[in-house]
Amino acid sequence: MIVKKLHEVGVTSEHAYLAATASIGLSLVSWLTSSRNESLERADRWGIFVGEWAPTFFTLGLALANYEEQDTARAGAPAAAHEAWS
C-alpha cells in the first residue's frame, strides 16, 4: 500500500498538504513566467499541468491523515484489539 510506505519513510499528511499548497503557487508562477517567455497557449498548458498536482497531493494528505488516525488508535488500543487489526 502506497500510503503505508509513505508513512513508514516519514511522510506525513502535513507534508502532502504543504506540497499541494506549493503546487498551487508554483502553477501561478509557472504560468506568469511562461506567459512572458513563450506563447500564451503554452503558458496555459504549463499552469494547468502543474495545477493538476494539487488535487493529488490533497488526496494523499487525506489518505495519510486517515492512516495516522488509525495508527494512533491502534497504539492506544488494548492488546487483543491490536492483534485483531494486524
N, C-alpha and C positions, 0 to 999 in steps of 0.2 A: 504494500500500500504506500503510495507516494507521500501522503500526509504523515504517516508513521515515520518514514525515513527522514523527511524534512525535520520533524520534531526531534528525532534522535541526533541529528547533526547540529541542533541548536537553533533552528529557525523557529521563531515564534509568530503568533498572529500579528503582533505589533510590527514585526519586520515586513510582513506581507502588506499590511495597511499602509506603512510608510512607502513601500515600493509602488503601490497603487497611486498614492498621492503624488509621488515624484513623477510617475508616468504621465499624469495629467499636466503637470508643469512642463515636463520635457516635450510633450506634444505641442504645447503652445510655443515653446522656444524653437523647436524644430520647424514649425510652420513659419514663424517670423523670420528665421534665418534663411530658410529655403525660398521664401517669397522674395527676399532681397537678391538672392543669387541665382535663382532658377525661375522657370515659368510658374505661373500661379497654379496650374494643374498639378505639376509635380510637387509643389509645396503642399497642396491639399492632400495628396497621397501620403506624404511623409507624416503630416499631422494626424491623419486618420490611422495610419499604420501604428504609430506609437500610442495613440489614444486607445487603440483596441486592447492594449496590455492591461489597462486599469481594471476592467471587469474580471479578468483572470486573476489578478493579484488580490482583489477584494474577495473573490470566491475562495481562493486559497486561505486568506485570512479567516474567513468564516469557518472553513473546514478545520483549520488549526485551532481556532478558539473552541470549537466543539470537542476536538481531541484533547485539548488541555483541560477542559472541564471534566471529561470522562476520566482522564489520568488522575486528576485531583480527587475525584470521587472514589476511584479505586484505591488510592493511597490512604484515604480515611475510612474505608470500609472494613468490617471485620474480616478475619482470615478466611472464613468459609465463603463469604460472598466474593472475596477477591479471587479465590480459586475458581468459582463458577464463571467469572468474567474472563479468565485466562484461557 
